């Protein structure tokens, strides 16, 4: 799948999000994983992805 995305010229994030139970739990509660488990692995993964997206957006603005 990654090679197909690269063939299309799509940028793929380096950050990875695991398949974690807390995502479903947070969804049911209507909350973010950072609210449910602020120091958990899922919150860390989401923070890393957010930073990466913001970094790319700032770079694209220049």
N, C-alpha and C positions, 0 to 999 in steps of 0.2 A: 504494500500500500504506500509506503514511504517513497518508493521509486516512482510510482504513478503520480504522486503529488509533485515530486521534483520535476517530472517531465512536463507537467502543466505550468511550471514556474511558480508554484505556490511556496510560500515560506512556511516552514514547519518550526514550531516552538521547540526549544531545547528542553524546557521544563516539562516534567511528566506528572500526571495526576493518576494516583493509584485508584484501584477499585476498592473503596473503603465503605464499611457499614455506616459510618458516621454521616456520609453524604445523604443516605436515605433517611436516617434519623432526623437530621437537620431539616430536610425537605418536609417531612411529615409535621414538624413543629413550626414550619414557616420561618426558619432561622438559617443563618449562615454557619458553616462549620467553625468559623472563628468565634462565634458566639457559644456554640455547644462545647467545643473543646479547643479553647484558644491556644493552647500550647501543643496540640496534637499534630501528628504527621500530616493529616489532611489540611489543616490550617497553614502549615508550613509550605506545603505544595502549592496551595492556592496563592499564598503571598508571593512565592517565587514566580509563578506564572503572571501574576499581576505586575510585578516589577519588570518582567521581561516585556510584556505588552506595552507598558508605559515607556520603557526605554526605546522600544522600536518606534512608538508614536512620536516621541520627541525628536528622534533621529529623522523621521520622515518629514517633519515640519521644517527642518533646516534646508 
